Amino acid sequence: MRAAILVETELRLMTSMALRRWLASRFATVASGASCQHFFLRCHQESALSFALQKSELD
């Protein structure tokens, strides 16, 4: 049980760090002069792709 909790905590930490890096890269893109519309379109495309990949792993 304790090992499962440690693994879950580690996965959450890794996900959190990956999310922070992803957000930082997106905001850097916007700050560099890219349009907000392009920013949100790209975020939507990436989240749709991520959802499709997760769904295919479950099938």
N, CA, C, O and CB atoms as a CASP TS submission, in Angstrom:
PFRMAT TS
TARGET T0000
AUTHOR 0000-0000-0000
METHOD Language model
MODEL 1
PARENT N/A
ATOM      1  N   MET     1       0.834  -1.199   0.000  1.00  0.00           N
ATOM      2  CA  MET     1       0.000   0.000   0.000  1.00  0.00           C
ATOM      3  C   MET     1       0.873   1.255   0.000  1.00  0.00           C
ATOM      4  O   MET     1       0.623   2.194  -0.756  1.00  0.00           O
ATOM      5  CB  MET     1      -0.946   0.002   1.220  1.00  0.00           C
ATOM      6  N   ARG     2       1.879   1.263   0.837  1.00  0.00           N
ATOM      7  CA  ARG     2       2.756   2.438   0.919  1.00  0.00           C
ATOM      8  C   ARG     2       3.473   2.682  -0.411  1.00  0.00           C
ATOM      9  O   ARG     2       3.631   3.827  -0.835  1.00  0.00           O
ATOM     10  CB  ARG     2       3.788   2.259   2.050  1.00  0.00           C
ATOM     11  N   ALA     3       3.905   1.601  -1.066  1.00  0.00           N
ATOM     12  CA  ALA     3       4.584   1.741  -2.361  1.00  0.00           C
ATOM     13  C   ALA     3       3.647   2.352  -3.395  1.00  0.00           C
ATOM     14  O   ALA     3       4.069   3.176  -4.207  1.00  0.00           O
ATOM     15  CB  ALA     3       5.099   0.375  -2.855  1.00  0.00           C
ATOM     16  N   ALA     4       2.383   1.953  -3.368  1.00  0.00           N
ATOM     17  CA  ALA     4       1.407   2.503  -4.313  1.00  0.00           C
ATOM     18  C   ALA     4       1.222   4.000  -4.091  1.00  0.00           C
ATOM     19  O   ALA     4       1.100   4.764  -5.049  1.00  0.00           O
ATOM     20  CB  ALA     4       0.057   1.778  -4.177  1.00  0.00           C
ATOM     21  N   ILE     5       1.202   4.412  -2.836  1.00  0.00           N
ATOM     22  CA  ILE     5       1.060   5.840  -2.522  1.00  0.00           C
ATOM     23  C   ILE     5       2.284   6.615  -3.005  1.00  0.00           C
ATOM     24  O   ILE     5       2.154   7.709  -3.553  1.00  0.00           O
ATOM     25  CB  ILE     5       0.860   6.049  -0.999  1.00  0.00           C
ATOM     26  N   LEU     6       3.466   6.050  -2.802  1.00  0.00           N
ATOM     27  CA  LEU     6       4.689   6.715  -3.259  1.00  0.00           C
ATOM     28  C   LEU     6       4.717   6.846  -4.781  1.00  0.00           C
ATOM     29  O   LEU     6       5.114   7.884  -5.311  1.00  0.00           O
ATOM     30  CB  LEU     6       5.925   5.945  -2.780  1.00  0.00           C
ATOM     31  N   VAL     7       4.296   5.801  -5.477  1.00  0.00           N
ATOM     32  CA  VAL     7       4.264   5.847  -6.941  1.00  0.00           C
ATOM     33  C   VAL     7       3.265   6.898  -7.408  1.00  0.00           C
ATOM     34  O   VAL     7       3.559   7.674  -8.316  1.00  0.00           O
ATOM     35  CB  VAL     7       3.902   4.462  -7.527  1.00  0.00           C
ATOM     36  N   GLU     8       2.085   6.927  -6.793  1.00  0.00           N
ATOM     37  CA  GLU     8       1.075   7.915  -7.166  1.00  0.00           C
ATOM     38  C   GLU     8       1.582   9.337  -6.923  1.00  0.00           C
ATOM     39  O   GLU     8       1.373  10.221  -7.753  1.00  0.00           O
ATOM     40  CB  GLU     8      -0.222   7.675  -6.382  1.00  0.00           C
ATOM     41  N   THR     9       2.240   9.555  -5.799  1.00  0.00           N
ATOM     42  CA  THR     9       2.792  10.874  -5.486  1.00  0.00           C
ATOM     43  C   THR     9       3.846  11.277  -6.513  1.00  0.00           C
ATOM     44  O   THR     9       3.876  12.423  -6.960  1.00  0.00           O
ATOM     45  CB  THR     9       3.398  10.882  -4.074  1.00  0.00           C
ATOM     46  N   GLU    10       4.709  10.335  -6.883  1.00  0.00           N
ATOM     47  CA  GLU    10       5.753  10.608  -7.876  1.00  0.00           C
ATOM     48  C   GLU    10       5.138  10.944  -9.233  1.00  0.00           C
ATOM     49  O   GLU    10       5.600  11.859  -9.915  1.00  0.00           O
ATOM     50  CB  GLU    10       6.702   9.400  -8.008  1.00  0.00           C
ATOM     51  N   LEU    11       4.099  10.208  -9.628  1.00  0.00           N
ATOM     52  CA  LEU    11       3.439  10.485 -10.908  1.00  0.00           C
ATOM     53  C   LEU    11       2.796  11.869 -10.904  1.00  0.00           C
ATOM     54  O   LEU    11       2.860  12.591 -11.899  1.00  0.00           O
ATOM     55  CB  LEU    11       2.379   9.413 -11.209  1.00  0.00           C
ATOM     56  N   ARG    12       2.181  12.232  -9.792  1.00  0.00           N
ATOM     57  CA  ARG    12       1.578  13.570  -9.699  1.00  0.00           C
ATOM     58  C   ARG    12       2.638  14.655  -9.803  1.00  0.00           C
ATOM     59  O   ARG    12       2.428  15.669 -10.470  1.00  0.00           O
ATOM     60  CB  ARG    12       0.802  13.722  -8.382  1.00  0.00           C
ATOM     61  N   LEU    13       3.767  14.451  -9.154  1.00  0.00           N
ATOM     62  CA  LEU    13       4.856  15.422  -9.203  1.00  0.00           C
ATOM     63  C   LEU    13       5.386  15.561 -10.628  1.00  0.00           C
ATOM     64  O   LEU    13       5.602  16.674 -11.108  1.00  0.00           O
ATOM     65  CB  LEU    13       5.989  15.011  -8.249  1.00  0.00           C
ATOM     66  N   MET    14       5.595  14.429 -11.304  1.00  0.00           N
ATOM     67  CA  MET    14       6.094  14.466 -12.682  1.00  0.00           C
ATOM     68  C   MET    14       5.093  15.170 -13.592  1.00  0.00           C
ATOM     69  O   MET    14       5.483  15.966 -14.446  1.00  0.00           O
ATOM     70  CB  MET    14       6.374  13.038 -13.199  1.00  0.00           C
ATOM     71  N   THR    15       3.799  14.880 -13.414  1.00  0.00           N
ATOM     72  CA  THR    15       2.761  15.513 -14.219  1.00  0.00           C
ATOM     73  C   THR    15       2.739  17.009 -13.962  1.00  0.00           C
ATOM     74  O   THR    15       2.619  17.805 -14.893  1.00  0.00           O
ATOM     75  CB  THR    15       1.387  14.899 -13.918  1.00  0.00           C
ATOM     76  N   SER    16       2.855  17.390 -12.693  1.00  0.00           N
ATOM     77  CA  SER    16       2.855  18.799 -12.322  1.00  0.00           C
ATOM     78  C   SER    16       4.039  19.535 -12.951  1.00  0.00           C
ATOM     79  O   SER    16       3.882  20.644 -13.463  1.00  0.00           O
ATOM     80  CB  SER    16       2.890  18.945 -10.799  1.00  0.00           C
ATOM     81  N   MET    17       5.216  18.923 -12.914  1.00  0.00           N
ATOM     82  CA  MET    17       6.402  19.558 -13.493  1.00  0.00           C
ATOM     83  C   MET    17       6.265  19.665 -15.010  1.00  0.00           C
ATOM     84  O   MET    17       6.638  20.680 -15.597  1.00  0.00           O
ATOM     85  CB  MET    17       7.675  18.767 -13.127  1.00  0.00           C
ATOM     86  N   ALA    18       5.735  18.627 -15.643  1.00  0.00           N
ATOM     87  CA  ALA    18       5.538  18.653 -17.096  1.00  0.00           C
ATOM     88  C   ALA    18       4.525  19.732 -17.468  1.00  0.00           C
ATOM     89  O   ALA    18       4.698  20.434 -18.464  1.00  0.00           O
ATOM     90  CB  ALA    18       5.067  17.270 -17.612  1.00  0.00           C
ATOM     91  N   LEU    19       3.475  19.862 -16.671  1.00  0.00           N
ATOM     92  CA  LEU    19       2.461  20.882 -16.935  1.00  0.00           C
ATOM     93  C   LEU    19       3.054  22.283 -16.804  1.00  0.00           C
ATOM     94  O   LEU    19       2.759  23.162 -17.613  1.00  0.00           O
ATOM     95  CB  LEU    19       1.270  20.718 -15.976  1.00  0.00           C
ATOM     96  N   ARG    20       3.888  22.490 -15.787  1.00  0.00           N
ATOM     97  CA  ARG    20       4.528  23.798 -15.620  1.00  0.00           C
ATOM     98  C   ARG    20       5.425  24.137 -16.805  1.00  0.00           C
ATOM     99  O   ARG    20       5.420  25.270 -17.284  1.00  0.00           O
ATOM    100  CB  ARG    20       5.344  23.830 -14.328  1.00  0.00           C
ATOM    101  N   ARG    21       6.196  23.153 -17.280  1.00  0.00           N
ATOM    102  CA  ARG    21       7.059  23.387 -18.447  1.00  0.00           C
ATOM    103  C   ARG    21       6.222  23.702 -19.681  1.00  0.00           C
ATOM    104  O   ARG    21       6.556  24.597 -20.457  1.00  0.00           O
ATOM    105  CB  ARG    21       7.955  22.159 -18.715  1.00  0.00           C
ATOM    106  N   TRP    22       5.120  22.951 -19.858  1.00  0.00           N
ATOM    107  CA  TRP    22       4.245  23.160 -21.014  1.00  0.00           C
ATOM    108  C   TRP    22       3.654  24.570 -20.977  1.00  0.00           C
ATOM    109  O   TRP    22       3.666  25.280 -21.982  1.00  0.00           O
ATOM    110  CB  TRP    22       3.112  22.099 -21.043  1.00  0.00           C
ATOM    111  N   LEU    23       3.133  24.974 -19.803  1.00  0.00           N
ATOM    112  CA  LEU    23       2.551  26.310 -19.680  1.00  0.00           C
ATOM    113  C   LEU    23       3.598  27.395 -19.917  1.00  0.00           C
ATOM    114  O   LEU    23       3.322  28.390 -20.587  1.00  0.00           O
ATOM    115  CB  LEU    23       1.918  26.488 -18.299  1.00  0.00           C
ATOM    116  N   ALA    24       4.783  27.205 -19.376  1.00  0.00           N
ATOM    117  CA  ALA    24       5.849  28.196 -19.562  1.00  0.00           C
ATOM    118  C   ALA    24       6.201  28.345 -21.035  1.00  0.00           C
ATOM    119  O   ALA    24       6.421  29.459 -21.509  1.00  0.00           O
ATOM    120  CB  ALA    24       7.097  27.802 -18.762  1.00  0.00           C
ATOM    121  N   SER    25       6.258  27.236 -21.762  1.00  0.00           N
ATOM    122  CA  SER    25       6.592  27.316 -23.187  1.00  0.00           C
ATOM    123  C   SER    25       5.479  28.006 -23.965  1.00  0.00           C
ATOM    124  O   SER    25       5.755  28.741 -24.913  1.00  0.00           O
ATOM    125  CB  SER    25       6.846  25.912 -23.762  1.00  0.00           C
ATOM    126  N   ARG    26       4.226  27.781 -23.579  1.00  0.00           N
ATOM    127  CA  ARG    26       3.104  28.418 -24.282  1.00  0.00           C
ATOM    128  C   ARG    26       3.091  29.920 -24.016  1.00  0.00           C
ATOM    129  O   ARG    26       2.884  30.711 -24.937  1.00  0.00           O
ATOM    130  CB  ARG    26       1.759  27.788 -23.848  1.00  0.00           C
ATOM    131  N   PHE    27       3.310  30.314 -22.772  1.00  0.00           N
ATOM    132  CA  PHE    27       3.310  31.741 -22.464  1.00  0.00           C
ATOM    133  C   PHE    27       4.506  32.435 -23.098  1.00  0.00           C
ATOM    134  O   PHE    27       4.416  33.606 -23.468  1.00  0.00           O
ATOM    135  CB  PHE    27       3.315  31.962 -20.950  1.00  0.00           C
ATOM    136  N   ALA    28       5.617  31.734 -23.228  1.00  0.00           N
ATOM    137  CA  ALA    28       6.775  32.306 -23.918  1.00  0.00           C
ATOM    138  C   ALA    28       6.437  32.543 -25.381  1.00  0.00           C
ATOM    139  O   ALA    28       6.877  33.531 -25.968  1.00  0.00           O
ATOM    140  CB  ALA    28       8.008  31.379 -23.792  1.00  0.00           C
ATOM    141  N   THR    29       5.659  31.643 -25.973  1.00  0.00           N
ATOM    142  CA  THR    29       5.236  31.794 -27.370  1.00  0.00           C
ATOM    143  C   THR    29       4.375  33.044 -27.526  1.00  0.00           C
ATOM    144  O   THR    29       4.561  33.818 -28.464  1.00  0.00           O
ATOM    145  CB  THR    29       4.456  30.542 -27.846  1.00  0.00           C
ATOM    146  N   VAL    30       3.432  33.237 -26.602  1.00  0.00           N
ATOM    147  CA  VAL    30       2.555  34.416 -26.663  1.00  0.00           C
ATOM    148  C   VAL    30       3.371  35.690 -26.441  1.00  0.00           C
ATOM    149  O   VAL    30       3.177  36.683 -27.142  1.00  0.00           O
ATOM    150  CB  VAL    30       1.417  34.313 -25.605  1.00  0.00           C
ATOM    151  N   ALA    31       4.277  35.662 -25.475  1.00  0.00           N
ATOM    152  CA  ALA    31       5.082  36.841 -25.157  1.00  0.00           C
ATOM    153  C   ALA    31       6.004  37.223 -26.311  1.00  0.00           C
ATOM    154  O   ALA    31       6.381  38.387 -26.448  1.00  0.00           O
ATOM    155  CB  ALA    31       5.905  36.592 -23.899  1.00  0.00           C
ATOM    156  N   SER    32       6.366  36.244 -27.140  1.00  0.00           N
ATOM    157  CA  SER    32       7.278  36.542 -28.241  1.00  0.00           C
ATOM    158  C   SER    32       6.567  37.190 -29.424  1.00  0.00           C
ATOM    159  O   SER    32       7.202  37.499 -30.432  1.00  0.00           O
ATOM    160  CB  SER    32       7.969  35.276 -28.696  1.00  0.00           C
ATOM    161  N   GLY    33       5.261  37.399 -29.314  1.00  0.00           N
ATOM    162  CA  GLY    33       4.542  38.111 -30.365  1.00  0.00           C
ATOM    163  C   GLY    33       3.540  37.275 -31.129  1.00  0.00           C
ATOM    164  O   GLY    33       2.861  37.793 -32.016  1.00  0.00           O
ATOM    165  N   ALA    34       3.426  35.997 -30.813  1.00  0.00           N
ATOM    166  CA  ALA    34       2.421  35.168 -31.481  1.00  0.00           C
ATOM    167  C   ALA    34       1.036  35.638 -31.038  1.00  0.00           C
ATOM    168  O   ALA    34       0.866  36.117 -29.917  1.00  0.00           O
ATOM    169  CB  ALA    34       2.630  33.645 -31.156  1.00  0.00           C
ATOM    170  N   SER    35       0.070  35.503 -31.906  1.00  0.00           N
ATOM    171  CA  SER    35      -1.275  35.976 -31.568  1.00  0.00           C
ATOM    172  C   SER    35      -1.930  35.063 -30.538  1.00  0.00           C
ATOM    173  O   SER    35      -1.644  33.867 -30.479  1.00  0.00           O
ATOM    174  CB  SER    35      -2.148  36.061 -32.828  1.00  0.00           C
ATOM    175  N   CYS    36      -2.803  35.637 -29.737  1.00  0.00           N
ATOM    176  CA  CYS    36      -3.522  34.857 -28.731  1.00  0.00           C
ATOM    177  C   CYS    36      -4.410  33.807 -29.395  1.00  0.00           C
ATOM    178  O   CYS    36      -4.559  32.696 -28.887  1.00  0.00           O
ATOM    179  CB  CYS    36      -4.369  35.781 -27.836  1.00  0.00           C
ATOM    180  N   GLN    37      -4.998  34.169 -30.536  1.00  0.00           N
ATOM    181  CA  GLN    37      -5.847  33.209 -31.247  1.00  0.00           C
ATOM    182  C   GLN    37      -5.031  31.973 -31.639  1.00  0.00           C
ATOM    183  O   GLN    37      -5.493  30.844 -31.472  1.00  0.00           O
ATOM    184  CB  GLN    37      -6.478  33.864 -32.508  1.00  0.00           C
ATOM    185  N   HIS    38      -3.836  32.182 -32.152  1.00  0.00           N
ATOM    186  CA  HIS    38      -2.962  31.068 -32.518  1.00  0.00           C
ATOM    187  C   HIS    38      -2.603  30.245 -31.283  1.00  0.00           C
ATOM    188  O   HIS    38      -2.579  29.016 -31.336  1.00  0.00           O
ATOM    189  CB  HIS    38      -1.681  31.586 -33.208  1.00  0.00           C
ATOM    190  N   PHE    39      -2.328  30.921 -30.182  1.00  0.00           N
ATOM    191  CA  PHE    39      -1.992  30.258 -28.921  1.00  0.00           C
ATOM    192  C   PHE    39      -3.112  29.323 -28.472  1.00  0.00           C
ATOM    193  O   PHE    39      -2.863  28.159 -28.159  1.00  0.00           O
ATOM    194  CB  PHE    39      -1.708  31.297 -27.830  1.00  0.00           C
ATOM    195  N   PHE    40      -4.353  29.835 -28.441  1.00  0.00           N
ATOM    196  CA  PHE    40      -5.464  29.014 -27.976  1.00  0.00           C
ATOM    197  C   PHE    40      -5.797  27.897 -28.956  1.00  0.00           C
ATOM    198  O   PHE    40      -6.196  26.810 -28.538  1.00  0.00           O
ATOM    199  CB  PHE    40      -6.688  29.876 -27.745  1.00  0.00           C
ATOM    200  N   LEU    41      -5.642  28.145 -30.244  1.00  0.00           N
ATOM    201  CA  LEU    41      -5.860  27.097 -31.235  1.00  0.00           C
ATOM    202  C   LEU    41      -4.864  25.964 -31.033  1.00  0.00           C
ATOM    203  O   LEU    41      -5.237  24.792 -31.073  1.00  0.00           O
ATOM    204  CB  LEU    41      -5.746  27.663 -32.661  1.00  0.00           C
ATOM    205  N   ARG    42      -3.615  26.305 -30.817  1.00  0.00           N
ATOM    206  CA  ARG    42      -2.588  25.279 -30.606  1.00  0.00           C
ATOM    207  C   ARG    42      -2.847  24.498 -29.318  1.00  0.00           C
ATOM    208  O   ARG    42      -2.694  23.277 -29.293  1.00  0.00           O
ATOM    209  CB  ARG    42      -1.191  25.921 -30.560  1.00  0.00           C
ATOM    210  N   CYS    43      -3.235  25.187 -28.258  1.00  0.00           N
ATOM    211  CA  CYS    43      -3.557  24.504 -26.998  1.00  0.00           C
ATOM    212  C   CYS    43      -4.699  23.515 -27.204  1.00  0.00           C
ATOM    213  O   CYS    43      -4.659  22.392 -26.702  1.00  0.00           O
ATOM    214  CB  CYS    43      -3.932  25.527 -25.903  1.00  0.00           C
ATOM    215  N   HIS    44      -5.723  23.948 -27.954  1.00  0.00           N
ATOM    216  CA  HIS    44      -6.870  23.079 -28.216  1.00  0.00           C
ATOM    217  C   HIS    44      -6.446  21.855 -29.022  1.00  0.00           C
ATOM    218  O   HIS    44      -6.866  20.738 -28.721  1.00  0.00           O
ATOM    219  CB  HIS    44      -7.972  23.850 -28.961  1.00  0.00           C
ATOM    220  N   GLN    45      -5.623  22.059 -30.036  1.00  0.00           N
ATOM    221  CA  GLN    45      -5.164  20.946 -30.864  1.00  0.00           C
ATOM    222  C   GLN    45      -4.350  19.955 -30.042  1.00  0.00           C
ATOM    223  O   GLN    45      -4.523  18.744 -30.182  1.00  0.00           O
ATOM    224  CB  GLN    45      -4.331  21.463 -32.042  1.00  0.00           C
ATOM    225  N   GLU    46      -3.469  20.454 -29.190  1.00  0.00           N
ATOM    226  CA  GLU    46      -2.638  19.574 -28.376  1.00  0.00           C
ATOM    227  C   GLU    46      -3.467  18.808 -27.357  1.00  0.00           C
ATOM    228  O   GLU    46      -3.197  17.634 -27.104  1.00  0.00           O
ATOM    229  CB  GLU    46      -1.558  20.376 -27.667  1.00  0.00           C
ATOM    230  N   SER    47      -4.472  19.449 -26.768  1.00  0.00           N
ATOM    231  CA  SER    47      -5.300  18.734 -25.793  1.00  0.00           C
ATOM    232  C   SER    47      -6.161  17.687 -26.489  1.00  0.00           C
ATOM    233  O   SER    47      -6.394  16.614 -25.932  1.00  0.00           O
ATOM    234  CB  SER    47      -6.189  19.720 -25.010  1.00  0.00           C
ATOM    235  N   ALA    48      -6.640  17.981 -27.704  1.00  0.00           N
ATOM    236  CA  ALA    48      -7.417  16.998 -28.460  1.00  0.00           C
ATOM    237  C   ALA    48      -6.546  15.798 -28.827  1.00  0.00           C
ATOM    238  O   ALA    48      -6.999  14.656 -28.752  1.00  0.00           O
ATOM    239  CB  ALA    48      -8.011  17.637 -29.732  1.00  0.00           C
ATOM    240  N   LEU    49      -5.307  16.053 -29.220  1.00  0.00           N
ATOM    241  CA  LEU    49      -4.383  14.970 -29.556  1.00  0.00           C
ATOM    242  C   LEU    49      -4.083  14.128 -28.317  1.00  0.00           C
ATOM    243  O   LEU    49      -4.061  12.900 -28.392  1.00  0.00           O
ATOM    244  CB  LEU    49      -3.075  15.535 -30.152  1.00  0.00           C
ATOM    245  N   SER    50      -3.854  14.774 -27.197  1.00  0.00           N
ATOM    246  CA  SER    50      -3.580  14.063 -25.949  1.00  0.00           C
ATOM    247  C   SER    50      -4.763  13.180 -25.565  1.00  0.00           C
ATOM    248  O   SER    50      -4.578  12.037 -25.150  1.00  0.00           O
ATOM    249  CB  SER    50      -3.267  15.058 -24.816  1.00  0.00           C
ATOM    250  N   PHE    51      -5.974  13.706 -25.703  1.00  0.00           N
ATOM    251  CA  PHE    51      -7.177  12.934 -25.383  1.00  0.00           C
ATOM    252  C   PHE    51      -7.294  11.721 -26.298  1.00  0.00           C
ATOM    253  O   PHE    51      -7.614  10.625 -25.839  1.00  0.00           O
ATOM    254  CB  PHE    51      -8.436  13.815 -25.505  1.00  0.00           C
ATOM    255  N   ALA    52      -7.036  11.913 -27.588  1.00  0.00           N
ATOM    256  CA  ALA    52      -7.119  10.806 -28.545  1.00  0.00           C
ATOM    257  C   ALA    52      -6.092   9.720 -28.223  1.00  0.00           C
ATOM    258  O   ALA    52      -6.395   8.530 -28.317  1.00  0.00           O
ATOM    259  CB  ALA    52      -6.906  11.322 -29.977  1.00  0.00           C
ATOM    260  N   LEU    53      -4.890  10.124 -27.846  1.00  0.00           N
ATOM    261  CA  LEU    53      -3.856   9.147 -27.495  1.00  0.00           C
ATOM    262  C   LEU    53      -4.239   8.365 -26.238  1.00  0.00           C
ATOM    263  O   LEU    53      -4.056   7.150 -26.178  1.00  0.00           O
ATOM    264  CB  LEU    53      -2.506   9.849 -27.287  1.00  0.00           C
ATOM    265  N   GLN    54      -4.765   9.061 -25.245  1.00  0.00           N
ATOM    266  CA  GLN    54      -5.177   8.384 -24.017  1.00  0.00           C
ATOM    267  C   GLN    54      -6.313   7.410 -24.297  1.00  0.00           C
ATOM    268  O   GLN    54      -6.337   6.304 -23.758  1.00  0.00           O
ATOM    269  CB  GLN    54      -5.603   9.405 -22.954  1.00  0.00           C
ATOM    270  N   LYS    55      -7.252   7.825 -25.140  1.00  0.00           N
ATOM    271  CA  LYS    55      -8.391   6.969 -25.474  1.00  0.00           C
ATOM    272  C   LYS    55      -7.922   5.727 -26.214  1.00  0.00           C
ATOM    273  O   LYS    55      -8.415   4.630 -25.953  1.00  0.00           O
ATOM    274  CB  LYS    55      -9.418   7.737 -26.321  1.00  0.00           C
ATOM    275  N   SER    56      -6.975   5.884 -27.138  1.00  0.00           N
ATOM    276  CA  SER    56      -6.488   4.730 -27.900  1.00  0.00           C
ATOM    277  C   SER    56      -5.736   3.750 -27.003  1.00  0.00           C
ATOM    278  O   SER    56      -5.741   2.547 -27.261  1.00  0.00           O
ATOM    279  CB  SER    56      -5.580   5.193 -29.047  1.00  0.00           C
ATOM    280  N   GLU    57      -5.091   4.255 -25.953  1.00  0.00           N
ATOM    281  CA  GLU    57      -4.399   3.370 -25.015  1.00  0.00           C
ATOM    282  C   GLU    57      -5.386   2.544 -24.204  1.00  0.00           C
ATOM    283  O   GLU    57      -5.074   1.424 -23.799  1.00  0.00           O
ATOM    284  CB  GLU    57      -3.507   4.180 -24.079  1.00  0.00           C
ATOM    285  N   LEU    58      -6.576   3.089 -23.965  1.00  0.00           N
ATOM    286  CA  LEU    58      -7.584   2.371 -23.193  1.00  0.00           C
ATOM    287  C   LEU    58      -8.297   1.316 -24.028  1.00  0.00           C
ATOM    288  O   LEU    58      -8.784   0.320 -23.492  1.00  0.00           O
ATOM    289  CB  LEU    58      -8.595   3.345 -22.623  1.00  0.00           C
ATOM    290  N   ASP    59      -8.360   1.531 -25.330  1.00  0.00           N
ATOM    291  CA  ASP    59      -9.074   0.581 -26.217  1.00  0.00           C
ATOM    292  C   ASP    59      -8.349  -0.709 -26.403  1.00  0.00           C
ATOM    293  O   ASP    59      -8.829  -1.590 -27.116  1.00  0.00           O
ATOM    294  CB  ASP    59      -9.308   1.191 -27.559  1.00  0.00           C
TER
END
